[in-house]
Amino acid sequence: MTNLDCIVSNCVYNDDKCCCREDITVKGRSAESNKETCCGSFVEQKDGAVKQAAGKPSKETDVFCDACKCEFNQDHKCGAEHIGIAGKSACSCVETECSSFCCCN
């Protein structure tokens, strides 16, 4: 499992920079920079909606990764000890990014 810090406070799964999902998916199959990645598990928190806690908030999260060119990608799973997801005021997944992405090319 990867330690995850998520600053995407507008996501229904975010609880004090922790994720309430058991796992997330980082997208960006052909990404060569962190700006070309995104959290595919992001769901926007709409006004008046209740946070959808799928589980207990936890720093330890399974991270599946489609970013084939990231040095931490180990057979579509993140092998980094710690990653960050950025996009504080995101309204869609494309406004988020894996801030820990590191291109191996």
MODELLER restraints for C-alpha pairs under 7 A, 6 or more apart:
rsr = mdl.restraints
at = mdl.atoms
rsr.add(forms.Gaussian(group=physical.xy_distance, feature=features.Distance(at['CA:1:A'], at['CA:60:A']), mean=5.70, stdev=0.5))
rsr.add(forms.Gaussian(group=physical.xy_distance, feature=features.Distance(at['CA:1:A'], at['CA:61:A']), mean=5.42, stdev=0.5))
rsr.add(forms.Gaussian(group=physical.xy_distance, feature=features.Distance(at['CA:1:A'], at['CA:62:A']), mean=4.94, stdev=0.5))
rsr.add(forms.Gaussian(group=physical.xy_distance, feature=features.Distance(at['CA:2:A'], at['CA:60:A']), mean=5.37, stdev=0.5))
rsr.add(forms.Gaussian(group=physical.xy_distance, feature=features.Distance(at['CA:2:A'], at['CA:61:A']), mean=5.39, stdev=0.5))
rsr.add(forms.Gaussian(group=physical.xy_distance, feature=features.Distance(at['CA:2:A'], at['CA:62:A']), mean=6.02, stdev=0.5))
rsr.add(forms.Gaussian(group=physical.xy_distance, feature=features.Distance(at['CA:2:A'], at['CA:63:A']), mean=6.67, stdev=0.5))
rsr.add(forms.Gaussian(group=physical.xy_distance, feature=features.Distance(at['CA:2:A'], at['CA:80:A']), mean=6.30, stdev=0.5))
rsr.add(forms.Gaussian(group=physical.xy_distance, feature=features.Distance(at['CA:2:A'], at['CA:81:A']), mean=5.10, stdev=0.5))
rsr.add(forms.Gaussian(group=physical.xy_distance, feature=features.Distance(at['CA:2:A'], at['CA:82:A']), mean=5.50, stdev=0.5))
rsr.add(forms.Gaussian(group=physical.xy_distance, feature=features.Distance(at['CA:3:A'], at['CA:59:A']), mean=5.00, stdev=0.5))
rsr.add(forms.Gaussian(group=physical.xy_distance, feature=features.Distance(at['CA:3:A'], at['CA:60:A']), mean=4.55, stdev=0.5))
rsr.add(forms.Gaussian(group=physical.xy_distance, feature=features.Distance(at['CA:3:A'], at['CA:61:A']), mean=6.30, stdev=0.5))
rsr.add(forms.Gaussian(group=physical.xy_distance, feature=features.Distance(at['CA:3:A'], at['CA:81:A']), mean=6.01, stdev=0.5))
rsr.add(forms.Gaussian(group=physical.xy_distance, feature=features.Distance(at['CA:3:A'], at['CA:82:A']), mean=4.49, stdev=0.5))
rsr.add(forms.Gaussian(group=physical.xy_distance, feature=features.Distance(at['CA:3:A'], at['CA:83:A']), mean=6.37, stdev=0.5))
rsr.add(forms.Gaussian(group=physical.xy_distance, feature=features.Distance(at['CA:4:A'], at['CA:18:A']), mean=6.94, stdev=0.5))
rsr.add(forms.Gaussian(group=physical.xy_distance, feature=features.Distance(at['CA:4:A'], at['CA:59:A']), mean=5.06, stdev=0.5))
rsr.add(forms.Gaussian(group=physical.xy_distance, feature=features.Distance(at['CA:4:A'], at['CA:60:A']), mean=6.18, stdev=0.5))
rsr.add(forms.Gaussian(group=physical.xy_distance, feature=features.Distance(at['CA:4:A'], at['CA:61:A']), mean=6.40, stdev=0.5))
rsr.add(forms.Gaussian(group=physical.xy_distance, feature=features.Distance(at['CA:4:A'], at['CA:82:A']), mean=5.87, stdev=0.5))
rsr.add(forms.Gaussian(group=physical.xy_distance, feature=features.Distance(at['CA:4:A'], at['CA:83:A']), mean=5.22, stdev=0.5))
rsr.add(forms.Gaussian(group=physical.xy_distance, feature=features.Distance(at['CA:4:A'], at['CA:84:A']), mean=5.74, stdev=0.5))
rsr.add(forms.Gaussian(group=physical.xy_distance, feature=features.Distance(at['CA:5:A'], at['CA:17:A']), mean=5.60, stdev=0.5))
rsr.add(forms.Gaussian(group=physical.xy_distance, feature=features.Distance(at['CA:5:A'], at['CA:18:A']), mean=6.10, stdev=0.5))
rsr.add(forms.Gaussian(group=physical.xy_distance, feature=features.Distance(at['CA:5:A'], at['CA:59:A']), mean=6.66, stdev=0.5))
rsr.add(forms.Gaussian(group=physical.xy_distance, feature=features.Distance(at['CA:5:A'], at['CA:83:A']), mean=6.43, stdev=0.5))
rsr.add(forms.Gaussian(group=physical.xy_distance, feature=features.Distance(at['CA:5:A'], at['CA:84:A']), mean=4.73, stdev=0.5))
rsr.add(forms.Gaussian(group=physical.xy_distance, feature=features.Distance(at['CA:5:A'], at['CA:85:A']), mean=6.36, stdev=0.5))
rsr.add(forms.Gaussian(group=physical.xy_distance, feature=features.Distance(at['CA:6:A'], at['CA:17:A']), mean=4.72, stdev=0.5))
rsr.add(forms.Gaussian(group=physical.xy_distance, feature=features.Distance(at['CA:6:A'], at['CA:18:A']), mean=6.00, stdev=0.5))
rsr.add(forms.Gaussian(group=physical.xy_distance, feature=features.Distance(at['CA:6:A'], at['CA:19:A']), mean=6.99, stdev=0.5))
rsr.add(forms.Gaussian(group=physical.xy_distance, feature=features.Distance(at['CA:6:A'], at['CA:84:A']), mean=5.64, stdev=0.5))
rsr.add(forms.Gaussian(group=physical.xy_distance, feature=features.Distance(at['CA:6:A'], at['CA:85:A']), mean=4.67, stdev=0.5))
rsr.add(forms.Gaussian(group=physical.xy_distance, feature=features.Distance(at['CA:6:A'], at['CA:86:A']), mean=6.40, stdev=0.5))
rsr.add(forms.Gaussian(group=physical.xy_distance, feature=features.Distance(at['CA:7:A'], at['CA:17:A']), mean=5.36, stdev=0.5))
rsr.add(forms.Gaussian(group=physical.xy_distance, feature=features.Distance(at['CA:7:A'], at['CA:85:A']), mean=6.32, stdev=0.5))
rsr.add(forms.Gaussian(group=physical.xy_distance, feature=features.Distance(at['CA:7:A'], at['CA:86:A']), mean=5.55, stdev=0.5))
rsr.add(forms.Gaussian(group=physical.xy_distance, feature=features.Distance(at['CA:7:A'], at['CA:87:A']), mean=6.61, stdev=0.5))
rsr.add(forms.Gaussian(group=physical.xy_distance, feature=features.Distance(at['CA:7:A'], at['CA:88:A']), mean=5.30, stdev=0.5))
rsr.add(forms.Gaussian(group=physical.xy_distance, feature=features.Distance(at['CA:8:A'], at['CA:14:A']), mean=6.80, stdev=0.5))
rsr.add(forms.Gaussian(group=physical.xy_distance, feature=features.Distance(at['CA:8:A'], at['CA:85:A']), mean=6.97, stdev=0.5))
rsr.add(forms.Gaussian(group=physical.xy_distance, feature=features.Distance(at['CA:8:A'], at['CA:86:A']), mean=5.99, stdev=0.5))
rsr.add(forms.Gaussian(group=physical.xy_distance, feature=features.Distance(at['CA:8:A'], at['CA:87:A']), mean=5.18, stdev=0.5))
rsr.add(forms.Gaussian(group=physical.xy_distance, feature=features.Distance(at['CA:8:A'], at['CA:88:A']), mean=4.21, stdev=0.5))
rsr.add(forms.Gaussian(group=physical.xy_distance, feature=features.Distance(at['CA:8:A'], at['CA:89:A']), mean=6.47, stdev=0.5))
rsr.add(forms.Gaussian(group=physical.xy_distance, feature=features.Distance(at['CA:8:A'], at['CA:90:A']), mean=6.59, stdev=0.5))
rsr.add(forms.Gaussian(group=physical.xy_distance, feature=features.Distance(at['CA:9:A'], at['CA:88:A']), mean=5.66, stdev=0.5))
rsr.add(forms.Gaussian(group=physical.xy_distance, feature=features.Distance(at['CA:9:A'], at['CA:89:A']), mean=6.78, stdev=0.5))
rsr.add(forms.Gaussian(group=physical.xy_distance, feature=features.Distance(at['CA:10:A'], at['CA:44:A']), mean=5.83, stdev=0.5))
rsr.add(forms.Gaussian(group=physical.xy_distance, feature=features.Distance(at['CA:10:A'], at['CA:45:A']), mean=5.20, stdev=0.5))
rsr.add(forms.Gaussian(group=physical.xy_distance, feature=features.Distance(at['CA:10:A'], at['CA:88:A']), mean=6.90, stdev=0.5))
rsr.add(forms.Gaussian(group=physical.xy_distance, feature=features.Distance(at['CA:10:A'], at['CA:89:A']), mean=5.93, stdev=0.5))
rsr.add(forms.Gaussian(group=physical.xy_distance, feature=features.Distance(at['CA:10:A'], at['CA:90:A']), mean=6.27, stdev=0.5))
rsr.add(forms.Gaussian(group=physical.xy_distance, feature=features.Distance(at['CA:11:A'], at['CA:42:A']), mean=5.91, stdev=0.5))
rsr.add(forms.Gaussian(group=physical.xy_distance, feature=features.Distance(at['CA:11:A'], at['CA:43:A']), mean=5.29, stdev=0.5))
rsr.add(forms.Gaussian(group=physical.xy_distance, feature=features.Distance(at['CA:11:A'], at['CA:44:A']), mean=4.78, stdev=0.5))
rsr.add(forms.Gaussian(group=physical.xy_distance, feature=features.Distance(at['CA:11:A'], at['CA:45:A']), mean=5.13, stdev=0.5))
rsr.add(forms.Gaussian(group=physical.xy_distance, feature=features.Distance(at['CA:12:A'], at['CA:43:A']), mean=5.82, stdev=0.5))
rsr.add(forms.Gaussian(group=physical.xy_distance, feature=features.Distance(at['CA:12:A'], at['CA:44:A']), mean=6.01, stdev=0.5))
rsr.add(forms.Gaussian(group=physical.xy_distance, feature=features.Distance(at['CA:12:A'], at['CA:45:A']), mean=4.82, stdev=0.5))
rsr.add(forms.Gaussian(group=physical.xy_distance, feature=features.Distance(at['CA:12:A'], at['CA:51:A']), mean=4.85, stdev=0.5))
rsr.add(forms.Gaussian(group=physical.xy_distance, feature=features.Distance(at['CA:12:A'], at['CA:52:A']), mean=5.42, stdev=0.5))
rsr.add(forms.Gaussian(group=physical.xy_distance, feature=features.Distance(at['CA:13:A'], at['CA:19:A']), mean=5.50, stdev=0.5))
rsr.add(forms.Gaussian(group=physical.xy_distance, feature=features.Distance(at['CA:13:A'], at['CA:20:A']), mean=5.07, stdev=0.5))
rsr.add(forms.Gaussian(group=physical.xy_distance, feature=features.Distance(at['CA:13:A'], at['CA:21:A']), mean=6.48, stdev=0.5))
rsr.add(forms.Gaussian(group=physical.xy_distance, feature=features.Distance(at['CA:13:A'], at['CA:51:A']), mean=6.74, stdev=0.5))
rsr.add(forms.Gaussian(group=physical.xy_distance, feature=features.Distance(at['CA:13:A'], at['CA:52:A']), mean=6.03, stdev=0.5))
rsr.add(forms.Gaussian(group=physical.xy_distance, feature=features.Distance(at['CA:13:A'], at['CA:53:A']), mean=5.81, stdev=0.5))
rsr.add(forms.Gaussian(group=physical.xy_distance, feature=features.Distance(at['CA:14:A'], at['CA:20:A']), mean=6.40, stdev=0.5))
rsr.add(forms.Gaussian(group=physical.xy_distance, feature=features.Distance(at['CA:15:A'], at['CA:57:A']), mean=6.12, stdev=0.5))
rsr.add(forms.Gaussian(group=physical.xy_distance, feature=features.Distance(at['CA:18:A'], at['CA:57:A']), mean=5.31, stdev=0.5))
rsr.add(forms.Gaussian(group=physical.xy_distance, feature=features.Distance(at['CA:18:A'], at['CA:58:A']), mean=5.40, stdev=0.5))
rsr.add(forms.Gaussian(group=physical.xy_distance, feature=features.Distance(at['CA:18:A'], at['CA:59:A']), mean=5.46, stdev=0.5))
rsr.add(forms.Gaussian(group=physical.xy_distance, feature=features.Distance(at['CA:19:A'], at['CA:57:A']), mean=5.19, stdev=0.5))
rsr.add(forms.Gaussian(group=physical.xy_distance, feature=features.Distance(at['CA:19:A'], at['CA:58:A']), mean=5.84, stdev=0.5))
rsr.add(forms.Gaussian(group=physical.xy_distance, feature=features.Distance(at['CA:19:A'], at['CA:59:A']), mean=6.85, stdev=0.5))
rsr.add(forms.Gaussian(group=physical.xy_distance, feature=features.Distance(at['CA:20:A'], at['CA:53:A']), mean=5.39, stdev=0.5))
rsr.add(forms.Gaussian(group=physical.xy_distance, feature=features.Distance(at['CA:20:A'], at['CA:54:A']), mean=5.48, stdev=0.5))
rsr.add(forms.Gaussian(group=physical.xy_distance, feature=features.Distance(at['CA:20:A'], at['CA:55:A']), mean=4.94, stdev=0.5))
rsr.add(forms.Gaussian(group=physical.xy_distance, feature=features.Distance(at['CA:20:A'], at['CA:56:A']), mean=5.29, stdev=0.5))
rsr.add(forms.Gaussian(group=physical.xy_distance, feature=features.Distance(at['CA:20:A'], at['CA:57:A']), mean=4.22, stdev=0.5))
rsr.add(forms.Gaussian(group=physical.xy_distance, feature=features.Distance(at['CA:20:A'], at['CA:58:A']), mean=6.43, stdev=0.5))
rsr.add(forms.Gaussian(group=physical.xy_distance, feature=features.Distance(at['CA:21:A'], at['CA:54:A']), mean=5.44, stdev=0.5))
rsr.add(forms.Gaussian(group=physical.xy_distance, feature=features.Distance(at['CA:21:A'], at['CA:55:A']), mean=5.94, stdev=0.5))
rsr.add(forms.Gaussian(group=physical.xy_distance, feature=features.Distance(at['CA:22:A'], at['CA:61:A']), mean=5.75, stdev=0.5))
rsr.add(forms.Gaussian(group=physical.xy_distance, feature=features.Distance(at['CA:22:A'], at['CA:62:A']), mean=6.44, stdev=0.5))
rsr.add(forms.Gaussian(group=physical.xy_distance, feature=features.Distance(at['CA:23:A'], at['CA:61:A']), mean=5.31, stdev=0.5))
rsr.add(forms.Gaussian(group=physical.xy_distance, feature=features.Distance(at['CA:23:A'], at['CA:62:A']), mean=4.45, stdev=0.5))
rsr.add(forms.Gaussian(group=physical.xy_distance, feature=features.Distance(at['CA:23:A'], at['CA:63:A']), mean=5.61, stdev=0.5))
rsr.add(forms.Gaussian(group=physical.xy_distance, feature=features.Distance(at['CA:24:A'], at['CA:41:A']), mean=5.44, stdev=0.5))
rsr.add(forms.Gaussian(group=physical.xy_distance, feature=features.Distance(at['CA:24:A'], at['CA:62:A']), mean=6.51, stdev=0.5))
rsr.add(forms.Gaussian(group=physical.xy_distance, feature=features.Distance(at['CA:24:A'], at['CA:63:A']), mean=5.10, stdev=0.5))
rsr.add(forms.Gaussian(group=physical.xy_distance, feature=features.Distance(at['CA:24:A'], at['CA:64:A']), mean=6.18, stdev=0.5))
rsr.add(forms.Gaussian(group=physical.xy_distance, feature=features.Distance(at['CA:25:A'], at['CA:39:A']), mean=5.98, stdev=0.5))
rsr.add(forms.Gaussian(group=physical.xy_distance, feature=features.Distance(at['CA:25:A'], at['CA:40:A']), mean=5.25, stdev=0.5))
rsr.add(forms.Gaussian(group=physical.xy_distance, feature=features.Distance(at['CA:25:A'], at['CA:41:A']), mean=5.81, stdev=0.5))
rsr.add(forms.Gaussian(group=physical.xy_distance, feature=features.Distance(at['CA:25:A'], at['CA:63:A']), mean=5.73, stdev=0.5))
rsr.add(forms.Gaussian(group=physical.xy_distance, feature=features.Distance(at['CA:25:A'], at['CA:64:A']), mean=4.62, stdev=0.5))
rsr.add(forms.Gaussian(group=physical.xy_distance, feature=features.Distance(at['CA:25:A'], at['CA:65:A']), mean=5.60, stdev=0.5))
rsr.add(forms.Gaussian(group=physical.xy_distance, feature=features.Distance(at['CA:26:A'], at['CA:37:A']), mean=6.67, stdev=0.5))
rsr.add(forms.Gaussian(group=physical.xy_distance, feature=features.Distance(at['CA:26:A'], at['CA:38:A']), mean=5.65, stdev=0.5))
rsr.add(forms.Gaussian(group=physical.xy_distance, feature=features.Distance(at['CA:26:A'], at['CA:39:A']), mean=4.70, stdev=0.5))
rsr.add(forms.Gaussian(group=physical.xy_distance, feature=features.Distance(at['CA:26:A'], at['CA:40:A']), mean=5.62, stdev=0.5))
rsr.add(forms.Gaussian(group=physical.xy_distance, feature=features.Distance(at['CA:26:A'], at['CA:64:A']), mean=6.22, stdev=0.5))
rsr.add(forms.Gaussian(group=physical.xy_distance, feature=features.Distance(at['CA:26:A'], at['CA:65:A']), mean=4.72, stdev=0.5))
rsr.add(forms.Gaussian(group=physical.xy_distance, feature=features.Distance(at['CA:26:A'], at['CA:66:A']), mean=6.02, stdev=0.5))
rsr.add(forms.Gaussian(group=physical.xy_distance, feature=features.Distance(at['CA:26:A'], at['CA:67:A']), mean=6.97, stdev=0.5))
rsr.add(forms.Gaussian(group=physical.xy_distance, feature=features.Distance(at['CA:26:A'], at['CA:98:A']), mean=6.97, stdev=0.5))
rsr.add(forms.Gaussian(group=physical.xy_distance, feature=features.Distance(at['CA:27:A'], at['CA:37:A']), mean=5.44, stdev=0.5))
rsr.add(forms.Gaussian(group=physical.xy_distance, feature=features.Distance(at['CA:27:A'], at['CA:38:A']), mean=5.25, stdev=0.5))
rsr.add(forms.Gaussian(group=physical.xy_distance, feature=features.Distance(at['CA:27:A'], at['CA:39:A']), mean=6.15, stdev=0.5))
rsr.add(forms.Gaussian(group=physical.xy_distance, feature=features.Distance(at['CA:27:A'], at['CA:40:A']), mean=5.70, stdev=0.5))
rsr.add(forms.Gaussian(group=physical.xy_distance, feature=features.Distance(at['CA:27:A'], at['CA:65:A']), mean=6.29, stdev=0.5))
rsr.add(forms.Gaussian(group=physical.xy_distance, feature=features.Distance(at['CA:27:A'], at['CA:66:A']), mean=4.97, stdev=0.5))
rsr.add(forms.Gaussian(group=physical.xy_distance, feature=features.Distance(at['CA:27:A'], at['CA:67:A']), mean=5.97, stdev=0.5))
rsr.add(forms.Gaussian(group=physical.xy_distance, feature=features.Distance(at['CA:28:A'], at['CA:36:A']), mean=5.92, stdev=0.5))
rsr.add(forms.Gaussian(group=physical.xy_distance, feature=features.Distance(at['CA:28:A'], at['CA:37:A']), mean=4.40, stdev=0.5))
rsr.add(forms.Gaussian(group=physical.xy_distance, feature=features.Distance(at['CA:28:A'], at['CA:38:A']), mean=6.57, stdev=0.5))
rsr.add(forms.Gaussian(group=physical.xy_distance, feature=features.Distance(at['CA:28:A'], at['CA:66:A']), mean=5.79, stdev=0.5))
rsr.add(forms.Gaussian(group=physical.xy_distance, feature=features.Distance(at['CA:28:A'], at['CA:67:A']), mean=4.73, stdev=0.5))
rsr.add(forms.Gaussian(group=physical.xy_distance, feature=features.Distance(at['CA:29:A'], at['CA:66:A']), mean=4.96, stdev=0.5))
rsr.add(forms.Gaussian(group=physical.xy_distance, feature=features.Distance(at['CA:29:A'], at['CA:67:A']), mean=4.39, stdev=0.5))
rsr.add(forms.Gaussian(group=physical.xy_distance, feature=features.Distance(at['CA:29:A'], at['CA:68:A']), mean=5.55, stdev=0.5))
rsr.add(forms.Gaussian(group=physical.xy_distance, feature=features.Distance(at['CA:30:A'], at['CA:67:A']), mean=6.41, stdev=0.5))
rsr.add(forms.Gaussian(group=physical.xy_distance, feature=features.Distance(at['CA:30:A'], at['CA:68:A']), mean=6.71, stdev=0.5))
rsr.add(forms.Gaussian(group=physical.xy_distance, feature=features.Distance(at['CA:30:A'], at['CA:69:A']), mean=6.90, stdev=0.5))
rsr.add(forms.Gaussian(group=physical.xy_distance, feature=features.Distance(at['CA:31:A'], at['CA:37:A']), mean=6.11, stdev=0.5))
rsr.add(forms.Gaussian(group=physical.xy_distance, feature=features.Distance(at['CA:31:A'], at['CA:67:A']), mean=6.02, stdev=0.5))
rsr.add(forms.Gaussian(group=physical.xy_distance, feature=features.Distance(at['CA:31:A'], at['CA:69:A']), mean=6.66, stdev=0.5))
rsr.add(forms.Gaussian(group=physical.xy_distance, feature=features.Distance(at['CA:32:A'], at['CA:69:A']), mean=6.61, stdev=0.5))
rsr.add(forms.Gaussian(group=physical.xy_distance, feature=features.Distance(at['CA:32:A'], at['CA:103:A']), mean=5.58, stdev=0.5))
rsr.add(forms.Gaussian(group=physical.xy_distance, feature=features.Distance(at['CA:33:A'], at['CA:101:A']), mean=6.77, stdev=0.5))
rsr.add(forms.Gaussian(group=physical.xy_distance, feature=features.Distance(at['CA:33:A'], at['CA:103:A']), mean=6.48, stdev=0.5))
rsr.add(forms.Gaussian(group=physical.xy_distance, feature=features.Distance(at['CA:34:A'], at['CA:97:A']), mean=6.04, stdev=0.5))
rsr.add(forms.Gaussian(group=physical.xy_distance, feature=features.Distance(at['CA:34:A'], at['CA:98:A']), mean=5.69, stdev=0.5))
rsr.add(forms.Gaussian(group=physical.xy_distance, feature=features.Distance(at['CA:34:A'], at['CA:99:A']), mean=5.72, stdev=0.5))
rsr.add(forms.Gaussian(group=physical.xy_distance, feature=features.Distance(at['CA:34:A'], at['CA:101:A']), mean=5.10, stdev=0.5))
rsr.add(forms.Gaussian(group=physical.xy_distance, feature=features.Distance(at['CA:35:A'], at['CA:97:A']), mean=5.91, stdev=0.5))
rsr.add(forms.Gaussian(group=physical.xy_distance, feature=features.Distance(at['CA:37:A'], at['CA:97:A']), mean=5.05, stdev=0.5))
rsr.add(forms.Gaussian(group=physical.xy_distance, feature=features.Distance(at['CA:37:A'], at['CA:98:A']), mean=5.95, stdev=0.5))
rsr.add(forms.Gaussian(group=physical.xy_distance, feature=features.Distance(at['CA:38:A'], at['CA:93:A']), mean=5.91, stdev=0.5))
rsr.add(forms.Gaussian(group=physical.xy_distance, feature=features.Distance(at['CA:38:A'], at['CA:94:A']), mean=5.60, stdev=0.5))
rsr.add(forms.Gaussian(group=physical.xy_distance, feature=features.Distance(at['CA:38:A'], at['CA:96:A']), mean=4.93, stdev=0.5))
rsr.add(forms.Gaussian(group=physical.xy_distance, feature=features.Distance(at['CA:38:A'], at['CA:97:A']), mean=4.10, stdev=0.5))
rsr.add(forms.Gaussian(group=physical.xy_distance, feature=features.Distance(at['CA:38:A'], at['CA:98:A']), mean=6.07, stdev=0.5))
rsr.add(forms.Gaussian(group=physical.xy_distance, feature=features.Distance(at['CA:39:A'], at['CA:93:A']), mean=5.76, stdev=0.5))
rsr.add(forms.Gaussian(group=physical.xy_distance, feature=features.Distance(at['CA:39:A'], at['CA:96:A']), mean=5.94, stdev=0.5))
rsr.add(forms.Gaussian(group=physical.xy_distance, feature=features.Distance(at['CA:39:A'], at['CA:97:A']), mean=6.11, stdev=0.5))
rsr.add(forms.Gaussian(group=physical.xy_distance, feature=features.Distance(at['CA:39:A'], at['CA:98:A']), mean=6.98, stdev=0.5))
rsr.add(forms.Gaussian(group=physical.xy_distance, feature=features.Distance(at['CA:40:A'], at['CA:93:A']), mean=6.01, stdev=0.5))
rsr.add(forms.Gaussian(group=physical.xy_distance, feature=features.Distance(at['CA:42:A'], at['CA:93:A']), mean=5.38, stdev=0.5))
rsr.add(forms.Gaussian(group=physical.xy_distance, feature=features.Distance(at['CA:44:A'], at['CA:91:A']), mean=5.65, stdev=0.5))
rsr.add(forms.Gaussian(group=physical.xy_distance, feature=features.Distance(at['CA:44:A'], at['CA:92:A']), mean=6.42, stdev=0.5))
rsr.add(forms.Gaussian(group=physical.xy_distance, feature=features.Distance(at['CA:63:A'], at['CA:77:A']), mean=5.94, stdev=0.5))
rsr.add(forms.Gaussian(group=physical.xy_distance, feature=features.Distance(at['CA:63:A'], at['CA:78:A']), mean=5.42, stdev=0.5))
rsr.add(forms.Gaussian(group=physical.xy_distance, feature=features.Distance(at['CA:64:A'], at['CA:76:A']), mean=5.73, stdev=0.5))
rsr.add(forms.Gaussian(group=physical.xy_distance, feature=features.Distance(at['CA:64:A'], at['CA:77:A']), mean=4.34, stdev=0.5))
rsr.add(forms.Gaussian(group=physical.xy_distance, feature=features.Distance(at['CA:64:A'], at['CA:78:A']), mean=5.95, stdev=0.5))
rsr.add(forms.Gaussian(group=physical.xy_distance, feature=features.Distance(at['CA:65:A'], at['CA:73:A']), mean=6.36, stdev=0.5))
rsr.add(forms.Gaussian(group=physical.xy_distance, feature=features.Distance(at['CA:65:A'], at['CA:76:A']), mean=4.80, stdev=0.5))
rsr.add(forms.Gaussian(group=physical.xy_distance, feature=features.Distance(at['CA:65:A'], at['CA:77:A']), mean=5.11, stdev=0.5))
rsr.add(forms.Gaussian(group=physical.xy_distance, feature=features.Distance(at['CA:65:A'], at['CA:78:A']), mean=5.86, stdev=0.5))
rsr.add(forms.Gaussian(group=physical.xy_distance, feature=features.Distance(at['CA:66:A'], at['CA:76:A']), mean=5.79, stdev=0.5))
rsr.add(forms.Gaussian(group=physical.xy_distance, feature=features.Distance(at['CA:67:A'], at['CA:73:A']), mean=6.94, stdev=0.5))
rsr.add(forms.Gaussian(group=physical.xy_distance, feature=features.Distance(at['CA:69:A'], at['CA:103:A']), mean=5.44, stdev=0.5))
rsr.add(forms.Gaussian(group=physical.xy_distance, feature=features.Distance(at['CA:69:A'], at['CA:104:A']), mean=5.75, stdev=0.5))
rsr.add(forms.Gaussian(group=physical.xy_distance, feature=features.Distance(at['CA:69:A'], at['CA:105:A']), mean=6.78, stdev=0.5))
rsr.add(forms.Gaussian(group=physical.xy_distance, feature=features.Distance(at['CA:70:A'], at['CA:101:A']), mean=5.87, stdev=0.5))
rsr.add(forms.Gaussian(group=physical.xy_distance, feature=features.Distance(at['CA:70:A'], at['CA:102:A']), mean=5.17, stdev=0.5))
rsr.add(forms.Gaussian(group=physical.xy_distance, feature=features.Distance(at['CA:70:A'], at['CA:103:A']), mean=4.64, stdev=0.5))
rsr.add(forms.Gaussian(group=physical.xy_distance, feature=features.Distance(at['CA:70:A'], at['CA:104:A']), mean=5.64, stdev=0.5))
rsr.add(forms.Gaussian(group=physical.xy_distance, feature=features.Distance(at['CA:71:A'], at['CA:102:A']), mean=5.81, stdev=0.5))
rsr.add(forms.Gaussian(group=physical.xy_distance, feature=features.Distance(at['CA:71:A'], at['CA:103:A']), mean=5.94, stdev=0.5))
rsr.add(forms.Gaussian(group=physical.xy_distance, feature=features.Distance(at['CA:71:A'], at['CA:104:A']), mean=4.88, stdev=0.5))
rsr.add(forms.Gaussian(group=physical.xy_distance, feature=features.Distance(at['CA:72:A'], at['CA:78:A']), mean=5.50, stdev=0.5))
rsr.add(forms.Gaussian(group=physical.xy_distance, feature=features.Distance(at['CA:72:A'], at['CA:79:A']), mean=4.97, stdev=0.5))
rsr.add(forms.Gaussian(group=physical.xy_distance, feature=features.Distance(at['CA:72:A'], at['CA:80:A']), mean=5.47, stdev=0.5))
rsr.add(forms.Gaussian(group=physical.xy_distance, feature=features.Distance(at['CA:73:A'], at['CA:79:A']), mean=6.06, stdev=0.5))
rsr.add(forms.Gaussian(group=physical.xy_distance, feature=features.Distance(at['CA:83:A'], at['CA:100:A']), mean=5.23, stdev=0.5))
rsr.add(forms.Gaussian(group=physical.xy_distance, feature=features.Distance(at['CA:84:A'], at['CA:98:A']), mean=5.97, stdev=0.5))
rsr.add(forms.Gaussian(group=physical.xy_distance, feature=features.Distance(at['CA:84:A'], at['CA:99:A']), mean=5.30, stdev=0.5))
rsr.add(forms.Gaussian(group=physical.xy_distance, feature=features.Distance(at['CA:84:A'], at['CA:100:A']), mean=5.85, stdev=0.5))
rsr.add(forms.Gaussian(group=physical.xy_distance, feature=features.Distance(at['CA:85:A'], at['CA:96:A']), mean=6.83, stdev=0.5))
rsr.add(forms.Gaussian(group=physical.xy_distance, feature=features.Distance(at['CA:85:A'], at['CA:97:A']), mean=5.64, stdev=0.5))
rsr.add(forms.Gaussian(group=physical.xy_distance, feature=features.Distance(at['CA:85:A'], at['CA:98:A']), mean=4.70, stdev=0.5))
rsr.add(forms.Gaussian(group=physical.xy_distance, feature=features.Distance(at['CA:85:A'], at['CA:99:A']), mean=5.65, stdev=0.5))
rsr.add(forms.Gaussian(group=physical.xy_distance, feature=features.Distance(at['CA:86:A'], at['CA:96:A']), mean=5.49, stdev=0.5))
rsr.add(forms.Gaussian(group=physical.xy_distance, feature=features.Distance(at['CA:86:A'], at['CA:97:A']), mean=5.28, stdev=0.5))
rsr.add(forms.Gaussian(group=physical.xy_distance, feature=features.Distance(at['CA:86:A'], at['CA:98:A']), mean=6.33, stdev=0.5))
rsr.add(forms.Gaussian(group=physical.xy_distance, feature=features.Distance(at['CA:86:A'], at['CA:99:A']), mean=5.99, stdev=0.5))
rsr.add(forms.Gaussian(group=physical.xy_distance, feature=features.Distance(at['CA:87:A'], at['CA:95:A']), mean=5.85, stdev=0.5))
rsr.add(forms.Gaussian(group=physical.xy_distance, feature=features.Distance(at['CA:87:A'], at['CA:96:A']), mean=4.36, stdev=0.5))
rsr.add(forms.Gaussian(group=physical.xy_distance, feature=features.Distance(at['CA:87:A'], at['CA:97:A']), mean=6.49, stdev=0.5))
rsr.add(forms.Gaussian(group=physical.xy_distance, feature=features.Distance(at['CA:90:A'], at['CA:96:A']), mean=6.21, stdev=0.5))
